[in-house]
């Protein structure tokens, strides 16, 4: 029985044994890699994406993908034997054998094509499913416990979180699949083609020394030394690629800021300043890209030189044996195939190193974001007692980010129907006090707060937020019935009657509405939700005094039992509040 027949007959058993060995090895590698920093970061990202329901399906898909990969490798090995027979038949002028091997090789091509199509589909299906899971994890962690707000308030917050969630996550998934597939293909192909090349290699004469199976040793030493050199050349790319992601995110954010604050920039005639800042940020990108370009050219040039330079080596090393009549031209061709495939398999890590540097940067950014989201510790908070009526603060103290006291020993007690006006110089902590009442102060506080349930408290900032979508969705944000029977009447009462015919029109209402209209939208929400406590942070600063008076009168009449707590500098606000507090004096008037 010829060699190709032996290899073909052994293929089914080889696939089963190798599949079992690979799966066992993967389990061991995952366990050992989990002890390294890289492995911990990778597992930190992967673990939340796997649950009991999807775990079995994922394992089945991964097993099928490994089986298809092994099939591809086995077909490549068989292909070298079939080509050996093809060229040997050509040399011996055996027409029947030639056409037999030609047909077999055509069949191998068809099988490899079908195998590649199925493999590609599974790759993309896994990427889509993983992307869906990872996106859900990242957005959930970002929005949970108001992390999106707390991260923004921290002094050392992860940069460009939107980029990490959208771009870095997608590229991380694609690179992970490519890397794992390439790594498995490299290791298994290296083993298989080492065996093939071992059988084809004879004695290698080098500088007067005769080395049995020397060609095999030569390719291993060659690839090892070249890989070490490539990693040394490409090491700076890890930092450069990390900086590239950050700098591009910063530049994109600057462009978005110009768009979002277009009116203010236009009124200030600030185009020259924005152009200067954009130019500076883009110049930083260009400087970093030059660093990447120089290092990449050196690495790619080194890799190309080695890849092209070894093409003739197997022929040159086997030529003496061919001329001596020890091997046929088919053996020569199989040697070239086996040598090049072995060299390519062993060179995977060297050739992939540049991509790996960018992959490592994405891994750092994603794991850094998840770590930051999980490590947000709730600093000292007041004891909160839910009460059905009234609002009280007992010895409440607020701290700055560095631990210094911002406001100390605040004592407030207001009853249903009371309206408290908080005043004081800018920067003294008035808004921070309202954030504490709403449970949003991130830097620590102490004392005791008595208040209604959180769902019965409405915080109204100076510039209210409206989501994307129709005006109806914007006004009814976040959970007001969009078809509330009093919606139109409330809008008219708040001087927004001119917009009622646009309720179902989608637009960017956050930028379409004026600051005054946005503040009137907030009063519509107050009328529709009827909260027990309304916290107003300069919520009428963009309104004229008559409109301000009308809206305060409106909510005092419509919500007579609600507690109103306002921050404002206008003296006209005093007429609508029966209690006053000057921050710094910590006393209610």
Beta strands, then each sheet from edge to edge (+ up, - down):
strand 1: 203-206
strand 2: 209-212
strand 3: 383-386
strand 4: 391-399
strand 5: 405-414
strand 6: 419-423
strand 7: 445-451
strand 8: 457-460
strand 9: 469-470
strand 10: 506-507
strand 11: 533-537
strand 12: 563-567
strand 13: 579-582
sheet 1: 1+ 2-
sheet 2: 3+ 7+ 4- 5+
sheet 3: 8+ 11+ 12+ 6+ 13+
sheet 4: 9+ 10-
end
